[in-house]
Amino acid sequence: MGFFEQQQQRKNKQFISLFDSVLFISEHGKGSLEQALSVLNHSFLKKQTYLLLLTSYATKTVYVCSSYEQSYYEPYTTFEVICLELKSCIDHKAIGEDSPIYGLGFGKKRFVEQLLNMNMQIPEHIVFNTESPDITDADYSNESDELAFYQGLPKEYDTLRNENEKLKAQYQELWNKKELPETVYKIKEKILENNAEEKKECENKLDKALRDLSNLKQDCEKLEQQLEQSERKAELAQQMAERKILELENQLEQAKAKLADKPADKDKELNTKSQNYAAKIVLAMAQLADLNLDGPYAYKEPNTTNSIIFDQIKFNGMKVSHQVIGNWLKLAAEQTKDD
């Protein structure tokens, strides 16, 4: 892999431009570019004091303010210019090198972590391939570069640690060679004076970042537990609902069966004498039609009296159950003489 290709990969891991930020939020948030711009504006830009400016040779910090403010920091830009240019880029779906916001953006690691804190689902390989940017011209003694220092903190810590290890190795080498004591003391003094304070500051900020990460993990575990409990409750409720539906279906089938076996209401309205008269008429009609009254309830076999009457009634567009027909055939067979 060539030098410039390595530098490009390094830049892609450490930096994301404003326009690419809108595309990233739209893609992984599954929304429109306009929605992504709104999220970027309210959740990032309005809370941002500094942006990073990526040039061909260095990464710098740019102060962000409103057009109504008078900035004493150089370089600087305004929220209004950023929003206007981003809207234009969205309309054209591209950004030109002549744009005032070309090269402006965020440290990618911090940008992705903020989206994760907003519960955006981002693939793990993207999360693991982000880094804090190398800040090449930041004045760490100046509070105006505090954000840049924070974003470059892991790289800065590695640099201090490497310098410290080199000084320790030099000290040990001189000690082994039994150089003059004053030379050894000077090196030791340089280690203690030049690195101790900066190293302590880096360690404190790293400790704070680790505590924040631990708290975030605990919050994630609580949310996972709540989600698991909700899923179990939903599953239990579904099982109870299914059992209740099954019970109601069984009750409905039983009610239908009872209703089928229940004599018609109109039959109940006839008194015994009227029923006997009607039964005699049914007997006479059956004899005229040469129908056999044996087995009045038999209808499953073909050409039974019950099935013949049922089919004729059905043909006329009426409804009477086999049970009712059997009741009347049985009553007709019992009519042998007048009372």
WOPE-V585378 format. One line per field, one symbol per residue. phi: phi as a letter, one per 30 degrees, with the letter a starting at -180 (. if undefined). A space follows every 10 residues. Layout:
# WOPE-V585378
phi = ???
This chain:
# WOPE-V585378
phi = .ddddddddd dddcbbdddd ddddddddch bddddddddd ddcbddcccb cccccdbacc cbdcbddddc dccbdbbcdd dddddddddd dchabcdddd cdjdabdddd dddddddcid dbedddddcc bdddccbdcd dcddcddddd dceedddddd dddddddddd dddddddhdd eddddddddd ddddcddddd dddddddddd dddddddddd dddddddddd dddddddddd dddddddddd dddddddddd ddeddddddd dddddddddd dddddddddh cdcdidcdbd ddidedddde ddddddicbb deddededdd dddddcadd
